[in-house]
Amino acid sequence: MLTESGNQPCSWVTRSTQHVRALVATVACRTLVEGSQFNALREAYHGIHGGHLGVIASLGKGAEGQPREYLPTKSARIHMTQEGPNRHLKIDGILENKMEQLKGSSGAVTVRGTPLAVAPPFAITVSRAIKATFTDHGTNHSWEGGNGLSSPFVYMDGGAKQTAIEV
């Protein structure tokens, strides 16, 4: 998982659909994801094991009860740092994200109990997005300003299981 201590290069697996372009990251620190680990992570993000990722995967292209269609999965090295309220995430050749946590009267601004949280049951930390760029599968986006959300996460096997194919 992405750690709050930061600065450790990790691996990342992404999946996209033709209708929903979603950046979904998982990390296996120290080396690029390969072989059985790569396949296990691809299955998780395609919703094969259900749970919260199964709910998100159900938004992909595909008829109800049929496999969801995803662009090819790949792995890339990621770097994450956190210094005080600042977070910086870089995924080599694909993404860069910089954000700064908002300060409330008693620390970081957080939100709880949203209908579709980043990772229930954890609180979402609200930040100001300084920079966000994404380049993958022929899509190029760049944003400055706006909001940035972060949360601890733990994903486990569960309901809402999906089937998937890469196209």
N, C-alpha and C positions, 0 to 999 in steps of 0.2 A: 504494500500500500504506500501511497505518497506519505512521507513522514513530515512532521512539523519541524524536525531538526535540519532538513534541507541539505543541499549541496552534494547529494549522492547521485551519480548517473544511474539511471534505471531503464527498463524496457517498457515499450508502450505498444498496445495493439489498438487499431482503430477499425471501425466499421461504419460504412455510410450506406444510405439507400438512395434511390433516385428521387424519392419524395421527401424524405427527411434526412438532411445532412446533419449528423450528430457527431460530435467529438466525444468519444468515450475512452477514458484512459485507465489502464491498469498497470501496475508496476511489479516487476520481479527484479529487485536490485542486483547490481554488479555486472550482469551480462545481458546480451540481447536474448529475447525469447526465441527458442528454437524447439523443434521436434514436438514431443508430447506436451510440453508446457504450452507451446504456441497453439496447438490444437485445442487444449483444454480451455485456454483463454478465449479463443475464437468461438468455441461452443457457448461459453458463458455469455459473451456479448451478443451472440445471435439468439439468446433467450432459450437455448436448449434445456438448461437446468431450471428455468423458471425464476421465481422470486421477483425482486424489483427490476432486474435486468430483463426478465421475461415480459413485464409490463411495458417497458421502454421498447423492446424489440417488436412488440405487437403493433407499434406505430409504423413499421416498415411496409414497403410495397408488397402486396400479396392478398389474395382472396381469403375470406374467413375460413379457417380450418386448413388452409394450404400453406406450403412453405413461404417464408418471407424472403425477398430478394435483396441481396447486399452486394455492393462493389467489393472487389478483392481485398482481403485482409492482408496487412503487412506489419512488420515490426520496425521500430526506429528507436534510437537512443534518446532518452529524455534527461533533462537536467532541471532540478527545482531548487530554489533557494528561498529562504524566508529570513529576513532581517527586520526585527521589530514588526511594525504593521505592514511591511512591504513583502509581496510575494512575486516571484518571477519564475515562470515555467517556459522552457524551451524544448521543443521536440524537433530534433534535427531535420531540416528540410521541409517541415510541415507547419509548425505552429510556434508562435511566441505570444505570451500573455504576461502583462505586468499589471498589478493592481495594489491598491493601498486600502487597508481596512478603515472604515469610518469609526470615529470615536464618539461614544455616547457618554452620558453622565456618569456611568459606572463601568467604563471599559468599552470593548468592542460592541458594535450594534449587531444583534442577532435576531433571527426570526424562527419561531417554532410553530408546529401544528399546521403547516401548509398542506393542501390536498395532494400534491405530488412533489415531495421533498427531494433534494439531491440524494440523500441516503437516510430514510427514516430509521431510527427515531432521533437522529442528531440534529442539533440546532444549525441553522445556516448563518454564516458570518457574512455581513454585507460590506462590500468594498466599493471603491471608485475604480473603474477600469481606466488605466492610464494608456495601455496599448494592447490590442489584440489583432493578430494576423493569422490567417489560415490559408494554406495553399496545398491542395491535394485533389486528385481525380479531376483535374481541369477546372476546379473552383478556386477563385482567389477572392478573399475578403479581408478588409482592414477596417478596424473600428478604433476610435479614440473617445474617451469620455464614457458616459453611461454607467451602468452598475456592473459589479463583479461579485459573484457568489462563490463561497467555498464551504466545505463541510468535511468532517471525518467520514469515513465510509467503511462498511463491512458488508459483503454480499454473500448470501448463503443460498443453497438449493431451496426451492419452494414451488408454490403454485404458479399459474400463468405460463406454463411451459410452451415453447414455440418450436417450429421446425424452420430451417433456413437453407438457402442455396446461395452460392456466390455466382454472380453473372458478369 
